[in-house]
Amino acid sequence: MVATAAVRLGHYATSLIQVLGTPVIAITLFLLGMERLFHAGIFDPTLGGDPVLFQHLFWFYSHPAVYIMILPGMAVISEIVPCFSRKSDLRLRIVAFSSLGIAVLGFVVWGHHLFVAGQSMYASMVFSFMSMVVAVPSAIKVFNWTATMYKGSVSFETPMLYAFGFIGLFTIGGLTGLFLATMAFDVHVTDTYFVIAHFLITSWWAEW
């Protein structure tokens, strides 16, 4: 019954992001179309627009969109790990509610993509701090999955092997994300292959 709650809350958190985030990107596309068709000065600086505004609107949706892909997968892993470790997980309810924490906090960290876009340093400090905070519910999941496997009777069947791969990719992707959320590091690796590697790892989550 508790394991089912992990799946329910995982999908609920995903739906929350879709309902709140998708209208923003839809409005952004509408404004972009208005600018291209009617030359309204919204994003194009030659028309009096603000290109940084486009970045804010784009990343407000696009960063939570990562969690649209990963949260359902996390819910599945929360089912697989206890099952194939043959060990009950007393902390599964915490893992379930951590999905809601990720969904909510995911909406307040988009600014870490704009550290070199002329954003206020104080705003960047807030976004950097919140990016560290969003790592907490993610870490809760990883440590809980690991603790569940500890001293369990782990069965190395196909679903569990996929779970191992998922946890490994999620951990590496999350750690590289923390690097990019650190202003002192991010300003040096923006527009480099480090960012591309981070994006590639996060896109592999969906494939897993």
C-alpha positions as CSV (number, residue, x, y, z in Angstrom):
1,M,0.0,0.0,0.0
2,V,2.8,2.4,0.9
3,A,4.7,1.5,-2.3
4,T,1.6,2.4,-4.3
5,A,1.7,5.8,-2.7
6,A,5.1,6.4,-4.2
7,V,3.8,5.8,-7.7
8,R,0.7,7.9,-7.1
9,L,2.6,10.9,-5.7
10,G,5.3,10.5,-8.4
11,H,2.6,10.9,-11.1
12,Y,0.8,13.6,-9.2
13,A,4.0,15.6,-8.9
14,T,4.6,15.1,-12.7
15,S,1.0,16.3,-13.4
16,L,1.6,19.3,-11.2
17,I,4.6,20.4,-13.2
18,Q,2.8,19.8,-16.5
19,V,-0.3,21.9,-15.4
20,L,1.8,24.8,-14.1
21,G,4.7,24.8,-16.5
22,T,3.2,24.0,-19.9
23,P,1.1,27.2,-20.1
24,V,4.2,29.3,-19.6
25,I,6.0,27.8,-22.7
26,A,2.7,28.0,-24.6
27,I,2.5,31.8,-23.8
28,T,6.2,32.1,-24.7
29,L,5.6,30.5,-28.2
30,F,2.6,32.8,-28.7
31,L,4.7,35.9,-27.9
32,L,7.4,34.7,-30.2
33,G,4.9,34.2,-33.0
34,M,3.6,37.7,-32.4
35,E,7.1,39.1,-32.7
36,R,7.9,37.2,-35.8
37,L,4.6,38.0,-37.6
38,F,3.8,41.5,-36.4
39,H,7.3,42.7,-35.4
40,A,6.2,43.4,-31.8
41,G,9.2,44.3,-29.6
42,I,9.0,41.5,-27.0
43,F,12.3,39.5,-27.2
44,D,14.2,41.0,-30.1
45,P,16.5,43.9,-28.9
46,T,16.5,45.5,-32.3
47,L,12.7,46.0,-31.8
48,G,13.0,47.2,-28.2
49,G,12.5,43.7,-26.7
50,D,14.4,41.9,-24.0
51,P,16.2,38.6,-24.9
52,V,16.8,37.8,-21.3
53,L,13.0,37.7,-20.8
54,F,12.9,34.9,-23.3
55,Q,15.5,33.0,-21.3
56,H,13.6,33.4,-18.1
57,L,10.3,32.2,-19.7
58,F,12.1,29.3,-21.5
59,W,13.9,28.0,-18.5
60,F,11.0,28.5,-16.1
61,Y,9.4,25.7,-18.1
62,S,12.4,23.8,-19.4
63,H,14.1,23.1,-16.0
64,P,11.0,21.6,-14.4
65,A,10.4,19.7,-17.7
66,V,13.4,17.6,-16.8
67,Y,11.5,16.3,-13.8
68,I,8.5,15.5,-16.0
69,M,10.7,12.8,-17.4
70,I,12.4,11.6,-14.3
71,L,9.7,11.6,-11.6
72,P,7.7,8.7,-13.0
73,G,10.9,6.8,-13.4
74,M,11.7,7.5,-9.7
75,A,8.3,6.1,-8.7
76,V,9.0,2.9,-10.6
77,I,12.5,2.5,-9.1
78,S,10.9,3.0,-5.6
79,E,8.8,-0.1,-6.5
80,I,11.6,-2.2,-8.1
81,V,14.3,-1.8,-5.4
82,P,12.3,-3.1,-2.4
83,C,10.8,-5.9,-4.6
84,F,14.1,-7.2,-6.0
85,S,16.0,-6.6,-2.7
86,R,13.4,-8.8,-0.9
87,K,13.3,-6.2,1.8
88,S,10.6,-3.9,3.0
89,D,11.3,-0.2,2.9
90,L,10.0,1.7,6.0
91,R,11.1,5.0,4.5
92,L,9.2,4.7,1.3
93,R,6.6,7.2,2.4
94,I,9.4,9.8,2.7
95,V,10.6,9.0,-0.7
96,A,7.1,9.4,-2.1
97,F,6.7,12.9,-0.6
98,S,10.1,13.9,-1.7
99,S,8.7,13.7,-5.3
100,L,6.4,16.6,-4.3
101,G,9.4,18.5,-2.9
102,I,11.3,18.1,-6.1
103,A,8.3,19.3,-8.2
104,V,7.8,22.4,-6.0
105,L,11.4,23.3,-5.7
106,G,12.0,22.7,-9.4
107,F,10.0,25.8,-10.2
108,V,12.3,28.1,-8.2
109,V,15.7,27.2,-9.6
110,W,15.5,28.2,-13.3
111,G,17.7,31.2,-12.8
112,H,20.9,29.1,-12.4
113,H,20.8,28.9,-16.2
114,L,21.2,32.7,-16.4
115,F,24.3,33.3,-14.3
116,V,26.2,34.9,-17.2
117,A,23.1,36.6,-18.8
118,G,23.3,39.8,-16.9
119,Q,21.2,38.6,-14.0
120,S,21.5,40.4,-10.6
121,M,24.2,38.8,-8.5
122,Y,21.8,38.7,-5.5
123,A,19.2,36.9,-7.6
124,S,21.9,34.5,-8.8
125,M,22.8,33.8,-5.1
126,V,19.2,32.9,-4.3
127,F,18.9,30.6,-7.3
128,S,22.2,29.0,-6.5
129,F,21.1,28.3,-2.9
130,M,17.7,26.9,-4.0
131,S,19.4,24.7,-6.5
132,M,21.4,23.2,-3.6
133,V,18.1,22.8,-1.7
134,V,16.4,20.8,-4.5
135,A,19.3,18.3,-4.2
136,V,18.0,17.3,-0.7
137,P,14.9,15.4,-1.7
138,S,16.8,13.9,-4.6
139,A,19.5,12.7,-2.2
140,I,16.8,11.3,0.1
141,K,15.7,9.0,-2.7
142,V,19.2,7.8,-3.6
143,F,20.2,7.1,0.0
144,N,16.9,5.4,0.7
145,W,17.3,3.2,-2.3
146,T,20.8,2.3,-1.3
147,A,19.9,1.6,2.3
148,T,17.0,-0.6,1.1
149,M,19.5,-2.8,-0.9
150,Y,21.9,-2.9,2.1
151,K,21.8,-6.4,3.6
152,G,18.9,-7.3,1.4
153,S,18.7,-10.4,-0.7
154,V,19.3,-8.6,-4.0
155,S,18.2,-10.4,-7.1
156,F,20.1,-9.4,-10.2
157,E,17.3,-9.8,-12.7
158,T,16.6,-7.4,-15.6
159,P,14.4,-4.9,-13.7
160,M,17.0,-4.6,-10.9
161,L,19.8,-4.1,-13.4
162,Y,17.9,-1.3,-15.0
163,A,17.4,0.2,-11.5
164,F,21.2,0.1,-10.9
165,G,21.7,1.9,-14.2
166,F,19.1,4.4,-13.3
167,I,20.5,5.2,-9.9
168,G,24.0,5.5,-11.3
169,L,22.9,7.9,-14.1
170,F,20.7,9.9,-11.7
171,T,23.6,10.3,-9.2
172,I,26.1,11.5,-11.8
173,G,23.5,13.8,-13.4
174,G,22.6,15.3,-10.1
175,L,26.2,15.9,-9.0
176,T,27.1,17.6,-12.3
177,G,23.9,19.7,-11.8
178,L,25.2,20.9,-8.4
179,F,28.5,22.0,-10.1
180,L,26.5,24.0,-12.6
181,A,24.4,25.5,-9.8
182,T,27.6,26.9,-8.2
183,M,28.2,30.4,-9.6
184,A,32.0,30.3,-9.2
185,F,32.2,27.2,-11.3
186,D,29.3,27.8,-13.7
187,V,30.6,31.1,-15.1
188,H,33.7,29.2,-16.4
189,V,31.9,26.2,-17.9
190,T,28.9,27.9,-19.5
191,D,28.6,27.1,-23.2
192,T,31.2,24.3,-22.8
193,Y,30.9,20.5,-23.2
194,F,30.5,20.2,-19.4
195,V,27.0,21.5,-19.8
196,I,26.4,19.3,-22.8
197,A,27.5,16.3,-20.8
198,H,25.1,17.2,-18.0
199,F,22.2,17.5,-20.5
200,L,23.1,14.2,-22.1
201,I,23.2,12.4,-18.8
202,T,19.8,13.8,-17.8
203,S,18.3,12.9,-21.2
204,W,19.5,9.3,-20.6
205,W,17.2,9.1,-17.6
206,A,14.2,9.2,-19.9
207,E,15.6,6.3,-22.0
208,W,16.2,4.2,-18.9
